[in-house]
Amino acid sequence: MKQTVIKSFNSTEFHGSGYTSMAIIYGVFSASNLIAPSVVTLIGPQLSMFFSGLLYSGYIAMFIYPYTWSFYTVSVLVGIGAAVLWTAQGNVLAINSSDNTIGRNSGIFWALLQFSLFFGNLYIYCAWHGHDHIRDKDRQTVFISLTVISLVGCFLFFLIRKPEPESSSSDMSESQLHAESSDGSSTAISHRSGLCSQALDAFVQACKMFVTKEMLLLSVSIGYTGLELTFYSGVYGTCIGAMTQFGKDAKGLIGISGICIGIGEILGGGVFGMLNKNNRFGRNPVVLLGLITHFLAFYLIFLNIASDAPVAPEEGTNLQGYITPSLWVALLCSFLLGLGDSCFNTQLLSIIGFTFRNNSAPAFAVFKFIQSIMAAIAFFYSNFLHLQWQLLILVVAGFLGSITFFMAEHKVESSRRDSDYDSI
């Protein structure tokens, strides 16, 4: 909703762009993933999530009284925080999971994460229902509420359990993370030196992991999720809000669209997470379902939404797509976007957590590095590319990403079968 909020600012001194801000965030995000494993190694995953969460809270609070300089400054800061937060979260997910539960836990994690789309957008719809222009008071009420919720969430990170020593013994970086130094000043100095060495080692591991065969294959699929993230989280809501054919309450419909995306994300994460343990067919069918779901959504969006909707001014666009604009079709597409996104992300979290379990922090840092840099590129071209060209990019990337995921899954399954045979 950020771009829509910015278009409604009453201050003539503010000249920021939501798309540009997101491009900055994901650009810094991608670069910061190179140092994120080192940060998690030095201060631990819980503190990493806490301090990164505070940066998110500051970014949200900025919208209460926005200025151009503060808008872009916190965009840089939250990009750094995002890299550390996602690396730490992936690390916690991996060290609290076994090979048999990583798929299930990835699905549950994703479903819980996406509940924010449901409750957040429901609040937005109730607060902005009937408004064709977002007043300063409306904006401040929403962002004060979100800031408080975000701060509460930061402190809840301290309630996350720490894994038992035997659960994390297979993860070298994690066991080193929680190692206790013995008494004595010389041992403390040696411990600090060891932490620095571990931080450097985490950076080196992330760089090496980037060029492994498995990660190179997965990088195309990961890159697609970055492009698609930009579309469903930023572009599509703006498109719906710009369609004057949907009525005067088009701005409020952004919240309804977000709710539909959230329902798709929650449903996909919950179902695929719970069924993952008993899934005999691997991850490929879920990714294939995600691809089909997305392609159906893209086709309907192409028919239903005006081509200039992503770049339309605040008053919206009077153009229409190839069919009479239908709000129900638009909301169905929101649901399909969320469902397809959950298919891809749950399976990527699962395969990365399984394949790189012994080096989970660097692996998830590489994952978010690739995803975020593609999201930054997408937010950049969203400033000027019309809808049909954005959809074409998504179709090509989605097809290629699915093919490379199938190849990576085949390689992982072959390695696991060989390992099981050797153990016999």
C-alpha positions in Angstrom: 0.0 0.0 0.0 3.0 2.3 0.3 2.9 3.7 -3.3 -0.8 4.5 -2.8 -0.2 6.2 0.5 2.6 8.3 -0.9 0.4 9.5 -3.8 -2.0 10.8 -1.2 0.4 12.8 0.9 -0.8 16.3 1.6 2.7 17.7 2.0 4.2 19.4 -1.0 7.7 19.0 0.5 7.7 15.2 0.1 8.9 13.9 -3.2 9.5 10.2 -2.5 8.5 7.2 -4.7 7.3 3.9 -3.1 8.8 1.9 -6.0 12.1 3.7 -5.7 12.1 3.1 -1.9 11.5 -0.6 -2.5 14.3 -0.7 -5.1 16.7 0.8 -2.5 15.5 -1.6 0.2 16.0 -4.7 -2.0 19.3 -3.4 -3.4 20.8 -2.9 0.0 19.1 -6.1 1.1 20.9 -8.1 -1.5 24.3 -6.6 -0.8 23.9 -6.9 3.0 23.3 -10.7 2.7 27.0 -11.0 2.1 27.7 -9.9 5.7 24.5 -11.3 7.3 25.9 -14.7 8.2 28.8 -13.1 10.0 26.5 -10.9 12.0 24.3 -13.9 13.0 27.5 -15.8 13.9 28.8 -13.0 16.2 25.6 -12.1 18.1 23.4 -15.1 17.7 20.1 -15.6 15.8 17.8 -14.2 18.6 19.6 -10.9 19.0 20.0 -10.7 15.2 16.2 -10.9 14.8 15.6 -8.5 17.7 17.8 -5.7 16.4 16.8 -6.2 12.8 13.1 -6.1 13.9 13.8 -2.7 15.5 14.9 -1.3 12.2 11.6 -2.6 10.6 9.7 -0.8 13.4 11.6 2.4 12.7 10.8 2.1 9.0 7.1 1.8 9.8 7.2 4.7 12.3 8.7 6.9 9.6 5.3 7.0 7.8 3.7 8.8 10.8 5.5 12.0 9.9 7.3 11.4 6.6 10.1 13.4 5.1 12.0 12.6 1.9 15.3 12.4 3.6 14.1 10.1 6.4 12.1 8.0 3.9 15.2 7.0 1.9 17.5 6.8 4.9 15.3 4.2 6.7 14.9 2.4 3.3 18.7 1.8 3.5 18.6 0.8 7.1 15.7 -1.6 6.8 17.5 -3.2 3.8 20.4 -4.1 6.1 18.0 -5.3 8.8 16.1 -7.5 6.4 19.2 -9.4 5.4 20.1 -10.1 8.9 16.5 -10.9 9.9 15.9 -13.4 7.1 19.3 -15.1 7.6 18.6 -15.5 11.3 15.1 -16.8 10.8 16.2 -19.4 8.2 19.0 -20.4 10.6 16.5 -20.9 13.5 14.2 -22.8 11.2 16.9 -25.2 10.1 18.5 -25.9 13.6 15.0 -26.6 15.1 14.1 -29.1 12.3 15.2 -32.5 11.3 15.5 -33.9 7.7 11.9 -35.3 8.2 10.4 -32.1 9.6 12.0 -29.4 7.6 9.3 -29.4 4.9 6.5 -29.4 7.5 8.1 -26.6 9.5 8.8 -24.5 6.4 5.1 -24.7 5.5 4.0 -23.8 9.0 6.5 -20.9 9.2 5.3 -19.6 5.9 1.6 -19.8 6.8 2.2 -18.0 10.1 4.3 -15.3 8.3 1.5 -14.7 5.9 -1.2 -14.2 8.5 0.1 -10.6 8.5 -1.4 -10.1 5.0 -4.8 -11.2 6.3 -5.0 -9.2 9.5 -3.1 -6.2 8.3 -5.1 -5.7 5.1 -8.4 -6.4 6.9 -7.5 -3.5 9.2 -6.5 -1.4 6.2 -9.9 -2.1 4.5 -11.9 -1.2 7.6 -9.8 2.0 8.2 -9.9 3.2 4.6 -13.3 1.9 3.4 -15.2 4.6 1.5 -12.1 6.9 1.1 -11.0 7.9 -2.3 -8.1 9.9 -0.7 -6.0 8.8 2.3 -6.0 11.7 4.8 -3.1 12.4 7.1 -5.1 11.3 10.1 -6.0 8.0 8.5 -2.4 7.3 7.6 -1.1 8.2 11.1 -3.6 6.0 12.8 -2.6 3.0 10.6 1.1 3.4 11.0 1.0 4.1 14.7 -0.9 0.8 15.2 1.6 -1.1 12.9 4.6 0.4 14.8 3.3 -0.8 18.2 2.5 -4.3 16.8 6.0 -4.5 15.2 7.7 -3.5 18.5 5.7 -6.2 20.4 6.8 -8.7 17.8 10.5 -7.8 18.3 10.4 -8.6 22.0 8.6 -11.9 21.3 11.7 -13.1 19.5 13.2 -13.7 22.9 10.6 -16.4 23.6 11.7 -18.6 20.8 13.3 -21.8 22.2 16.9 -22.6 21.8 17.6 -26.1 20.3 19.0 -28.8 22.5 22.8 -29.2 22.1 22.4 -32.5 20.2 19.9 -30.9 17.8 22.4 -28.4 16.6 25.6 -30.5 16.8 25.4 -31.2 13.1 25.4 -27.5 12.3 29.0 -26.4 12.8 28.4 -22.7 12.8 25.5 -23.0 15.3 27.4 -25.1 17.7 30.2 -22.6 17.6 27.6 -19.8 18.0 26.5 -21.2 21.4 29.8 -22.5 22.6 30.6 -21.3 26.1 34.1 -19.9 26.9 35.9 -21.2 29.9 37.0 -18.9 32.8 40.0 -16.7 32.5 40.9 -13.6 30.5 43.1 -15.4 28.1 40.3 -17.8 27.2 37.9 -14.8 26.7 40.4 -13.2 24.3 40.8 -16.5 22.5 37.0 -16.8 22.3 36.6 -13.3 20.8 39.3 -14.1 18.3 37.5 -17.4 17.5 34.2 -15.5 16.9 35.9 -13.2 14.4 37.3 -16.2 12.7 33.9 -17.7 12.6 32.4 -14.5 11.2 35.0 -14.5 8.4 34.4 -18.2 7.8 30.7 -17.6 7.5 31.3 -15.0 4.8 33.7 -17.3 2.9 31.1 -20.1 3.1 28.4 -17.9 1.7 30.6 -17.0 -1.3 31.5 -20.6 -1.9 27.9 -21.7 -1.6 26.8 -19.3 -4.2 28.7 -21.2 -6.9 27.7 -24.7 -5.9 25.7 -26.7 -8.5 22.6 -27.0 -6.3 22.5 -23.2 -5.6 23.1 -22.2 -9.2 20.2 -24.4 -10.3 18.0 -23.0 -7.6 19.0 -19.4 -8.3 16.7 -19.1 -11.3 13.7 -20.2 -9.2 14.8 -18.0 -6.3 15.1 -15.1 -8.7 11.6 -15.7 -10.0 10.2 -15.5 -6.5 11.9 -12.1 -6.2 10.2 -10.8 -9.3 6.9 -12.2 -8.3 7.3 -10.8 -4.8 7.5 -7.3 -6.3 4.4 -7.9 -8.4 2.0 -9.2 -5.8 3.3 -7.1 -2.9 3.6 -3.8 -4.7 2.5 -3.6 -8.3 -0.8 -5.5 -8.3 -2.3 -3.7 -5.4 -1.5 -0.4 -7.1 -3.1 -1.6 -10.2 -6.4 -2.5 -8.4 -6.4 0.9 -6.7 -5.9 2.7 -10.1 -8.9 1.0 -11.8 -11.6 3.7 -11.7 -14.0 1.0 -13.1 -14.0 -0.7 -9.7 -15.7 2.4 -8.1 -14.8 5.2 -5.8 -13.6 2.7 -3.1 -10.8 1.4 -5.2 -8.2 2.4 -2.6 -10.0 0.3 0.0 -10.0 -2.6 -2.3 -6.2 -2.7 -1.9 -6.8 -4.1 1.5 -9.3 -6.7 0.2 -6.8 -7.7 -2.4 -4.1 -8.2 0.3 -6.5 -10.3 2.3 -7.1 -12.6 -0.7 -3.3 -12.9 -1.2 -2.9 -13.7 2.4 -5.6 -16.4 2.3 -3.8 -18.0 -0.6 -0.5 -17.8 1.2 -1.9 -19.2 4.4 -3.8 -22.0 2.7 -0.7 -23.0 0.6 1.7 -22.9 3.5 -0.6 -24.8 5.8 -1.6 -27.5 3.4 1.8 -28.1 1.9 3.4 -27.9 5.2 1.1 -30.5 6.9 1.1 -32.8 3.9 4.9 -32.6 3.3 5.8 -35.3 5.7 3.6 -37.9 3.9 4.4 -36.6 0.4 5.9 -39.5 -1.6 6.3 -37.5 -4.8 8.8 -34.9 -3.6 8.6 -31.1 -4.1 8.2 -31.0 -7.8 4.4 -31.4 -7.9 3.9 -28.5 -5.5 6.2 -26.2 -7.7 4.3 -27.3 -10.8 1.0 -26.4 -9.1 2.5 -23.0 -8.3 3.6 -22.4 -11.8 0.1 -23.4 -13.2 -1.6 -21.2 -10.6 0.6 -18.2 -11.4 0.2 -18.6 -15.2 -3.6 -18.6 -14.8 -3.4 -15.5 -12.6 -1.2 -13.7 -15.1 -3.5 -14.5 -18.0 -6.6 -13.2 -16.1 -4.8 -10.1 -15.0 -3.7 -9.4 -18.6 -7.3 -9.6 -19.7 -8.8 -7.8 -16.7 -6.5 -4.9 -15.8 -5.6 -1.8 -17.9 -2.0 -1.8 -19.3 -1.1 1.6 -17.8 -2.5 0.7 -14.3 1.0 0.3 -12.6 2.1 3.8 -13.6 -1.3 5.6 -13.4 -1.5 8.8 -11.4 -3.5 9.1 -8.1 -6.8 9.8 -9.9 -6.4 6.4 -11.6 -6.9 5.2 -15.2 -10.0 5.2 -17.4 -8.5 2.6 -19.7 -9.5 -1.1 -19.4 -8.1 -4.5 -20.4 -9.4 -6.9 -23.0 -12.6 -7.7 -21.0 -15.0 -5.6 -19.0 -13.1 -5.1 -15.7 -14.4 -7.5 -13.0 -13.6 -7.0 -9.3 -14.3 -10.6 -8.6 -11.7 -11.7 -11.3 -9.2 -9.3 -9.8 -9.7 -10.7 -6.3 -9.5 -14.3 -7.6 -6.1 -13.3 -9.2 -5.0 -12.0 -5.8 -5.8 -15.4 -4.2 -4.0 -17.3 -7.0 -0.9 -15.1 -6.7 -0.7 -15.8 -3.0 -1.3 -19.6 -3.5 1.3 -19.9 -6.2 3.8 -17.8 -4.2 3.4 -20.2 -1.2 4.0 -23.2 -3.5 7.4 -21.8 -4.6 8.6 -20.4 -1.3 7.7 -23.3 1.0 9.5 -25.7 -1.4 12.5 -23.5 -1.7 12.8 -23.1 2.1 12.5 -26.9 2.4 15.1 -27.9 -0.2 17.6 -25.3 1.0 17.1 -26.2 4.6 17.6 -29.9 3.7 20.5 -29.5 1.3 22.5 -27.0 3.3 21.5 -28.0 6.8 25.1 -28.0 8.0 25.6 -24.5 6.8 22.1 -23.0 7.1 22.9 -19.4 7.8 25.1 -18.8 4.7 22.6 -20.8 2.6 19.7 -18.7 3.6 21.8 -15.5 3.1 22.5 -16.6 -0.5 18.8 -17.3 -1.0 17.7 -13.9 0.2 20.6 -12.2 -1.7 19.4 -13.6 -5.0 15.7 -13.0 -4.2 16.2 -9.5 -3.0 18.4 -8.3 -5.9 15.8 -9.5 -8.4 13.1 -7.8 -6.4 15.1 -4.6 -6.5 15.4 -4.8 -10.3 11.6 -5.4 -10.5 10.7 -2.5 -8.3 13.0 -0.3 -10.5 11.4 -1.3 -13.8 7.9 -1.1 -12.2 8.3 2.7 -12.3 7.9 2.8 -16.1 7.0 -0.6 -17.6 3.4 -1.2 -18.5 1.5 -4.2 -17.2 1.9 -6.5 -20.2 5.7 -6.3 -20.2 5.9 -7.0 -16.5 3.7 -10.1 -17.0 5.8 -11.3 -19.9 9.0 -11.1 -17.7 7.2 -13.1 -15.0 6.0 -15.8 -17.4 9.5 -16.3 -18.9 11.2 -16.3 -15.5 8.6 -18.6 -13.9 9.0 -21.2 -16.7 12.8 -21.2 -16.5 12.7 -21.2 -12.7 10.5 -24.2 -12.5 12.6 -26.2 -15.0 15.8 -25.5 -13.0 14.0 -26.4 -9.7 13.1 -29.8 -11.1 16.7 -30.3 -12.0 17.9 -29.3 -8.5 15.3 -31.6 -6.9 16.4 -34.5 -9.0 20.0 -33.9 -8.0 19.1 -33.7 -4.3 17.0 -36.8 -4.4 19.7 -38.7 -6.2 22.3 -37.7 -3.6 19.9 -38.8 -0.8 19.3 -42.2 -2.4 23.1 -42.7 -2.8 23.7 -41.7 0.8 21.0 -44.1 2.1 22.5 -46.9 0.0 26.0 -46.2 1.3 24.7 -46.2 4.9 23.4 -49.8 4.4 
